[in-house]
C-alpha cells in the first residue's frame, strides 16, 4: 500500500500472522562473509564478571556480523585493559589484533569500563577508550568499542552504534519500530491499525518522517523521537507520500497529487512553504537528495517505463540515470555520493542493484526475487533492504560489493520499510 505506483509489493501483505509482542526483536542470520577477513581475538574483559562478559560478548557479535573480521579463539582467561600482552602467543594463535578490557563498579553505582586495542604484528597499542556507564548502557558501550575497533583496523568508521527504523505488521497492527543496528532494543515509535510507510531519518537522527494512513488517507508526519511529539508536514488534497530529507534537515522532498498526478514538491520540515519541483506528464515519485544537496534523484515513467532520473534540487531539467532494463525504481545514494542503489527487474525478479555513478557500471547484489526499500548504512559499506522469503516480509543486508549477506526477521510477522539511521551524535 505504498504510495508508489511502481511498487511491486504492498506493505499490507495478506496472510495470517500471530500476535507480535511490542518488543519483538529482529533476529540476525549471517548468510555470507567477506573475503580476507581480519583475524581478531576478543578475550573476556576482566572485572565485574557479568558486565565484563556482556561487553565482550556484544563486541564479538558486532565484529562477526560485519563480515570483515574473523574471530580467533581467545581462550577462557580474561585480559585486563592494563595487563601485559603475550604477543608471541597471540601471533601463534593467528590473531593480528587483540583486545583488552576491564569493567569495574564506580563509586556512584555505575561502571567504569576501560578498553585497549593491540596490534599483534607490530606489538603496539592502537589506542583505547574509557567509559562511565550504567547497567542499561552496556550494549551501547560495547557498540562504541566495536566502532573503535572497526575504525582502527579498517580506516573506516563503524556503524555498530547506529539505529535502524522499520515497520512490523502482525494481526492487522502496524508498528514503526526503532532498534539498534544489531536488531536489539526495539522500541515502538508509533502503532496503528492503518499502514505506516516510508520512514526516513533526519540527518541528525533526532526525527523520523513517515507516511501514516491513520486518518484514512496518506499524510506525511515528522516525529520527534526524544519527546514523542509529531507534526504534520504534508496534508494536502489527495495523496501525500515518500518524504526525503534534505542534507541540512531543513526541507523534505515529497510526492503530492494535489494538482493531479503524482509529482515532486519540496516543503519546509515544519510543513510550511510548499514548492513544486517539477512538472511531468508521467508519474514522478520516490525522491532522494544527493548527499551534497545539489540533486534530487527520483523514479518516473515519463519515458514510458519506470526509470531513475535526477533533477537539480531547486528545479530544472531532469536527466535520465538508468537505461538497462525496463524497470528501475527506488533510487538511494551512497553517503559518499559515488554509488546509486535501486531495485531493478530482471527476468521477472526484483533485485537490489548498485551503479557506480562515475563508470555507470552496474552489479546485482542479491539472489532474491522481491527486493524493495534499499537504505545505505552511514559508512556506505552495507545496504539494508526488504525482501520476501516464504511469503513473509523480512529485512536483509548486503555489502556494497555483494559479499557479506545477512537476514533479519521477526518471528511470525512481516517486516518492511527499513531505513538505516545516521551516525550517533
Secondary structure, DSSP 8 states (H G I E B T S, - for coil): --S-TT-SS-SS--S------TT---EEEEEE--SS-EEEEE---EESHHHHHHHHHHHHHHHHHHTSEEEE---SS---TTS---HHHHHHTT-SEEEEEEEEE-TTSSEEEEEEEEETTTTEEEEEEEEEE-GGGHHHHHHHHHHHHHHHHHSS---TT-EEEEEEEETTEEEEEEEETTS-S-EEEEEESS-EEEEEE-TTSSEEEEEE-TTSS-EEEEEETTT--EEEEE--SS-EEEEEE-TTSSEEEEEE-TTSS-EEEEEETTS---EE----SS-EEEEEE-TTSSEEEEEE-TTSS-EEEEEETT---EEE---SSS-EEEEEE-TTSSEEEEEEEETTEEEEEEEETTT--EEE----SB-EEEEE-TTSSEEEEEEEETTEEEEEEEETTS--EEEEE-TTSEEEEEEE-----
